């Protein structure tokens, strides 16, 4: 294999490459979700051995959480764009950063850093506006983030996020892919 030495004319080019590389690591691929034809609620077979990831949410949503959800919904259908944080394209942490920034709350740019922001909460405590973190490559390293969108009557948690294959969509923690990848939740509101 013939490797050429990369020369940078300006130190800024090197910094840009490092920044872009770190963002790639922070929002891991979620291409497996393309196999899921729908993000609608499905009954999960016990044979799938999925975790029970339901919330006991009481239905009371703060004004700031309502604003976060309303702003997140504006971006539904926006395409996935590596390192993107505008309506022309988002990656997962770009979406959360943009939404929270638009509401006067600063989040770190990388999902792995966002995972340490705010207060860690149990999945049973999550409510709309909370952040959910995932290890999309397996293991326990944060590589994806989403915002809790709604809690259905049975406690099913739905979240809005920027998927690499479908752009900004709403998914469920009851979907096999997301159930297996789920790590933890944080409250920043």
C-alpha positions in Angstrom: 0.0 0.0 0.0 1.4 3.4 -1.0 0.7 6.1 1.6 1.5 9.6 0.7 2.5 12.1 3.3 -0.3 14.7 3.8 1.0 18.3 3.9 -1.0 21.1 5.2 -0.5 24.6 3.9 -2.2 26.2 6.9 -2.5 24.8 10.4 -6.2 25.5 10.2 -6.6 22.6 7.7 -5.1 20.2 10.3 -7.5 21.5 13.0 -10.5 21.1 10.7 -9.5 17.5 10.0 -9.1 16.7 13.7 -12.5 18.3 14.5 -14.3 16.4 11.8 -12.6 13.2 12.9 -13.8 13.7 16.5 -17.4 14.3 15.3 -17.3 11.0 13.3 -16.5 9.2 16.5 -19.2 11.0 18.5 -22.2 10.1 16.3 -21.8 6.4 15.4 -23.5 4.8 12.6 -27.1 3.6 13.0 -27.5 2.0 9.6 -29.1 -1.1 11.1 -32.3 0.9 11.7 -32.9 0.8 7.9 -34.1 -2.7 8.5 -36.9 -1.4 10.6 -39.7 -0.5 8.3 -41.5 1.6 10.8 -41.0 3.4 14.0 -44.5 2.7 15.1 -45.2 0.9 18.3 -44.9 -2.9 18.0 -45.5 -5.6 20.5 -42.2 -7.1 21.4 -41.9 -10.9 21.4 -40.5 -12.3 24.7 -38.2 -14.4 22.6 -36.3 -11.3 21.5 -35.1 -10.9 25.1 -35.4 -7.1 25.0 -35.1 -5.0 28.1 -38.1 -3.3 29.6 -37.3 0.3 29.0 -40.5 2.1 29.9 -41.1 5.4 31.7 -43.5 6.0 34.6 -44.0 9.6 33.4 -46.9 11.4 35.0 -47.8 13.6 32.0 -46.7 16.9 33.4 -44.4 18.7 30.9 -42.6 21.9 31.8 -42.8 24.9 29.4 -39.1 24.5 28.5 -39.6 20.9 27.6 -42.6 21.8 25.4 -40.4 24.3 23.6 -37.6 21.8 23.1 -40.0 19.2 21.6 -41.8 21.8 19.4 -38.4 23.0 18.0 -37.2 19.4 17.5 -40.4 18.6 15.5 -39.5 21.5 13.1 -36.6 19.4 11.9 -38.4 16.1 11.2 -37.5 14.9 7.8 -34.2 16.9 7.6 -31.5 14.7 6.1 -28.5 13.3 7.9 -25.3 15.2 7.3 -22.0 14.3 8.9 -21.0 17.2 11.3 -24.2 19.0 10.3 -26.1 21.2 12.7 -28.6 23.1 10.4 -31.9 22.2 8.8 -30.0 21.3 5.6 -28.6 18.3 7.5 -27.9 17.1 11.0 -25.8 14.5 12.8 -27.2 13.3 16.1 -25.3 15.7 18.4 -25.7 18.5 15.9 -29.5 18.1 16.2 -29.4 18.2 20.0 -27.0 21.1 20.2 -29.0 23.2 17.7 -32.3 22.5 19.5 -31.0 23.3 23.0 -29.0 26.3 21.7 -32.2 27.7 20.1 -33.7 27.5 23.6 -30.8 29.2 25.4 -29.2 26.1 26.7 -25.6 25.2 25.7 -24.7 21.6 25.2 -21.2 20.3 24.2 -21.0 19.4 20.5 -20.1 15.7 20.9 -22.7 13.1 22.1 -20.0 11.5 24.4 -19.6 14.9 26.1 -23.4 15.5 26.2 -23.7 12.2 28.0 -21.9 13.8 31.0 -24.0 16.9 31.1 -26.9 17.4 33.5 -28.2 14.8 35.9 -28.1 11.1 35.2 -31.6 9.6 35.6 -33.2 6.1 35.5 -35.1 5.2 32.4 -38.3 5.0 34.4 -37.9 8.7 35.3 -37.5 10.0 31.7 -39.9 12.6 30.3 -40.0 14.7 27.1 -37.0 16.8 26.7 -34.5 14.4 28.4 -31.6 13.0 26.5 -31.1 9.3 25.7 -27.6 7.9 24.9 -26.7 4.9 22.9 -23.8 2.7 21.9 -24.6 2.0 18.3 -21.4 0.0 17.8 -22.0 -2.2 20.8 -20.1 -2.0 24.1 -20.6 0.9 26.4 -19.1 3.9 24.5 -21.6 6.6 23.7 -22.0 7.1 20.0 -25.5 8.4 19.5 -28.0 10.8 21.2 -31.7 11.5 21.0 -34.3 13.6 22.7 -37.3 12.1 24.5 -40.3 13.1 22.4 -43.3 11.4 23.9 -44.2 8.7 26.5 -47.0 6.5 25.2 -49.8 5.2 27.5 -48.0 1.9 28.3 -44.8 3.8 29.2 -43.2 3.3 25.7 -40.5 6.0 25.2 -40.3 7.6 21.8 -37.4 9.9 20.9 -36.4 12.2 18.1 -32.9 11.9 16.6 -30.8 12.2 13.5 -30.5 8.7 12.0 -27.7 8.2 9.5 -30.0 6.3 7.1 -33.3 8.2 7.5 -32.4 11.7 8.8 -34.4 13.2 11.6 -37.1 10.8 12.7 -38.9 9.6 15.8 -38.0 6.1 17.0 -39.0 3.9 20.0 -36.9 2.3 22.7 -39.1 -0.8 22.0 -37.5 -1.2 18.6 -34.9 -4.0 18.9 -32.0 -2.0 17.5 -32.5 1.0 19.9 -33.4 -1.3 22.9 -30.1 -3.2 22.6 -28.0 0.0 22.0 -29.5 2.1 24.9 -27.1 3.1 27.6 -28.6 5.8 29.8 -30.5 9.0 30.1 -29.6 12.5 31.2 -31.8 15.4 32.3 -30.5 18.9 31.3 -33.7 20.9 31.7 
